[in-house]
Amino acid sequence: FSEPAQVIPYSGQEYQELKQQCLQERCLFTDPLFDAVPRSYAIVKGTPVPT
């Protein structure tokens, strides 16, 4: 097995801190920096995105 790639936090979001906060508050994580709409997660370039 190869070594896992180094994770670079996006915009200061630290996984372990976010996880601990969610566990303490007993809530699911909602990312305020990610607009969860279809155009945000189109995977293949050129794939039609629903509007």
Contacts in CASP RR format, 6 or more apart in sequence:
PFRMAT RR
TARGET T0000
AUTHOR 0000-0000-0000
METHOD contacts of the structure
MODEL  1
FSEPAQVIPYSGQEYQELKQQCLQERCLFTDPLFDAVPRSYAIVKGTPVP
T
7 15 0 8 1.000
9 15 0 8 1.000
10 33 0 8 1.000
11 33 0 8 1.000
13 31 0 8 1.000
13 33 0 8 1.000
18 29 0 8 1.000
19 29 0 8 1.000
22 28 0 8 1.000
22 29 0 8 1.000
34 40 0 8 1.000
38 49 0 8 1.000
38 50 0 8 1.000
38 51 0 8 1.000
39 49 0 8 1.000
39 51 0 8 1.000
42 49 0 8 1.000
END
